[in-house]
Amino acid sequence: MKQSDWLLPGYRDVPELVQHGLPLSKAFLWSRGHVEGNTYPDELHALPPQIIIGAQYVQTAGIALGLKKNGSDEVAFTYTGDGGTSQGDFYEGVNFAGAFKAPAIFVVQNNGYAISVPREKQTAAVTLAQKAVAAGVPGIQVDGMDALAVYQVMHEAREFVAAGNGPVLIETLTYRYGPHTLSGDDPTRYRSKETDDLWQKRDPLVRMRNYLTEKGIWSQEQEDALIEKTKEEIKAAINEADQAPKQTVSRFLKDTYEVAPQNVAEQLAQFQAKESN
């Protein structure tokens, strides 16, 4: 993807946002629920992560149509999980973009389980990529644990979409190694050790490390240096995020209403008076 393309992330797509240009400190502020985590530099073509599962697909269709109407050569791209394909917004977004040949790339991160529900319990479709057929757009399935394969598919999809051929749906076959959340999810209740072991062998970091090492363009020393550099960047970003001003009730009220109704305006004045003392 190009820096000028538009990214419509879901709530777990913060790494993509950072890769696209979001300052790392903003990513930490967003994860903390701070409003400044949603204020982006003008040159960053992205929306804040969508919390409603699948809703980013509809947003992507709208932005892609706007890009087409403006005669832009930019592309809008988005992600959702396998569970997101069971949402109405998924089909509505793909169908709308397909009907108007809007320049959109829809990615499905199929890790096999929507929380604890196996993919085969969600749909009778053999693949998620084939759901594109109903919308009349191309669908492709790729090994999501192979970084080079994913890059190649995305590269070709962008060329296809930017040429005016309409949207593409990409299903990436991947895996969630740990629990869905840290609030009580126990993946051993719905996944076997044999399945975990099988996917451990497909770890994309290990595969990429082995590939680059065999090519003679990577070493353990380089990896260690990169890890240390990244740790320093993260530490600096956290320190910067810590300097953000404390949030106030009055700020929340101002951000909620462009023109506050009378009762809210009265509350706003009260909170501003308290906060100034």
N, C-alpha and C positions, 0 to 999 in steps of 0.2 A: 504494500500500500504506500501511497505518497503522503507527505505531510499535509498536503492541501486537501486530502480526502476527509470525509466526515465519519467519525467514530461514534456509534450509539451503544454504549456498554450496558451490560447488566451489572448487578451488584458485585459479582465476583470477577469482573473484568478490569479491576484497577491496574494490574500490571500492564495491560494493553494501553491504558490511558497514559501511564508513565512512559511507556515506549513511544507513544504518539506525541509526547511533549509536555505532559502535566508535571509541574514541579513536584518532587518527591514529598516536600513538606505539605503540599496541598492534599496529597493522597492520605497522609496521616491525619490531617485535619478532617477530611471527609469521614474517615473511619471512626473518628471521635464524635461525629455528629455536629461539628462546628460549621457554621454557615460559610466561613471563608474557604472551606473545602469545596464549595460550589461556585466560587468566583474564578473564572478562567482567564488566562491571557488572551487578548484578541486574536492572536495568531494560532491559537489552539482550536482546531475545528473538531469539537466534540461537545456532547451533552454530559451532564453529571450522570453517574450510574443510575439506572432504573431499578427501583425496588420491586415493582409489580412484575411478576414473572411473565415474559412474553410481550409486554407492552412496548419494549424497545423495537420490536419488529414493525409495529404500526408506525412508530416515530420514524424509523428508517425509510419506510415506504414514502412518507410525506416529504422528508428532506430530499430523498432521491428524485422525487417528482419535481421539487423546486429546483434542483440542480439542472434537470433536463430543461425545464421551462426557461431557465436563465442562460441556456446554451453553454453550460460549464462542462469541462472535461473531467470534473471531479466525480468521485464515487462515494456512496454511503455504505458503510459496512457495520454489521452487528453480530452479536453472539447470543445464544441461549443454550440451556442444557437439554438433555433428552426429555426431561419432564416438561420443559417449555413447549415442546411440539404438541403436547396434549391440550394446550390452551387455545382458545378461539382466536386470540390476537396473532398467534403464529400463522394460521392459514390466511387470515384477513390481510396481514401485512404482505405475505408472499403473493397472494392472489392480486391485490391492488397493484403492487409493483409490476407484476407480470402483465396485467391488463394494459398498463400505460407504458410498458417497456422502460421503466425507470431504472437508472443505474445503481442497483443495490446488490450487495453480496451478503447473503444470510448464512451464518455459520451455526451449526449445531454441535455442541460439545457433548458427544454421547459417551458418558462414562459408565453406562450400563445400569445405573440405579438413580431414580429420582428420590432422593433421601433413602428409603428402604424398599422402594417398589422397583422390581426388575423391569427392564425395558419391555420384555415380552408380555408383561402384565398390563402395560399401558396401551398397547396397540397391536392389532393383528397384522400390521404391515411388516413385511420381512425386513425392510431397512427403513430408516428415517429419510434417507436421501430420496427414495421413490415417492415421498409425499409431494415432491415438486411436480410430479406428473399431473396431479389434479389441477395445478395452477398453470400448467402449460409452460413451465420453465425448466431448464436443465438442472438435474440433481446429480451430485457426484459424491462417492464415499472414498475416504482416504484414511490411511493409517495415521491417527493423530499422535502416535508416539514416535513418529519419524519426522523430525523437524524439517529435513530437506524435502520430503514428500509434501508436507503441508505448504511449505514455501512455494514449491513448484505449482501446486494446484491453485493457490491464492493468486500467484502471478498470472497464470493463464486465465483465471476467472476475471481478474481485473481488466486485462486486455480485452476480453470478450465483452464485458459489461460497458467499458468506456467507449467501445466502438459502436454503441447504440443497439446492442442485441437484446437488451433487457436484463433482468436479474438472474442470479445463479444461487442455488442452494447447495451448501457443502456440509456433509456429515463427517466429522472427525471421530474415529474410533479411539477412545482413550479410557482412562481408569482413574478413579479416586482412591488413593492408597489408604488414607485415614478415614475417620468417621466424617459424616456429613457436617456435624457441628460438635462443639465441645460441651454441649448442654444435655448429655445423656444418650446420644446416639451410640449404639453398639453394633458395628458392622458384622461382628461374628455371629449375630443372630440371623443374618440373611445372606452372608457370603462365606464360602468355604475357604479353608487354608490352601487348598489346591488351586483355587481361582486366584488367590492373592499371589501365590508362588509363581504361577504362570505369567501374571502381569509384571511381577518384579523383574523378570528376565527381559521385559520390553521397555524398561525405564529409559526414557528419551535422553536423560543426562548421561547415563552410562553408555548408551549407543553412540551419542555424539562424541563423548570423550574417546571411546575406542576408535571411532572413525578418524577423528582428527589426529590422534596419536599415531595411528598407522600411516597417515599421510605425512607425518613428520612436521606438523604445523601446530602442535600443542604439547605441553609438558606439565608435569605436576607442579613445577615451580611457577609456571605461568598461572595455573589455576589457583595456587595458594596466594599469589600476588593479587589476582582479581578478587578473591574472597576478602582479603584484607582491605582493598580499595573500596569494595562495596560496603563493608562494615562501617568504614569511615563516612561514606556518603549517607548511610542510614542514620548514623549517630548525629551528623550535622543536620539532617532533615528533621529529626525528632527535636533537636534543640531549637531549630527555627520554628517548628510548630508550637513548641512550648511558649514562645514569645507572643503568640497571637492574643489579642485582647479577650478578656473574659466576656462571655455572651451575656446579654441582658434581656429581660422580658420586653423592654421597650423596643429593642432591635427586632425581636420576633414579631411583635405587633406591626412594626413598620414594614417588615418584609412580607407580611401576610396580606395587607391591604394597600392598594394604590391610593384609594380614597376611603379612609376609615369611617365606618358608621358612627353615629353619635356615642353609643355606649362604649365602643372600643376607643374612640378619641378621648373620652373621659378617663378610661383606664390608662391609656397611654400617658396622659398628663400626670396622673397619680404616680405611675411607676417612674417616670422621668424625674419627678420631684424627689422620690425616695433615693433613686440612684445617684442624684447629684449631691446628696448629703453625705 
